[in-house]
């Protein structure tokens, strides 16, 4: 059974890395990650089948696929903060939604890391009487 609540912090401008790990785990738990990662694609068209039984089975598989597709999109959206959600509401394909978010925030994570390394290179622990003072200077 799947849960409709997100038990971790929603996506913000600054928490992509941790959010993406938690969201991927949630999507895996809900059985929809393979749709998001494009490992699973929509089943074939029932019209291509000669057998009525096969057509009926394929129609059921397609309904199930679309239900899980919508679940994936909804789960990702539920994990986005209100401040950012409007930006992503027009994207209905969960794989596209995931990739757009990943592309936008992975570069910010890399840039943030370079910025912190630069700050660390410019200051010295010896300049501060405590480790806390040192880290407060980095955050400034």
Helices and strands as residue ranges (DSSP letters): H 16-29, H 33-36, G 46-48, H 52-78, H 82-88, H 94-122, G 125-127, H 131-139
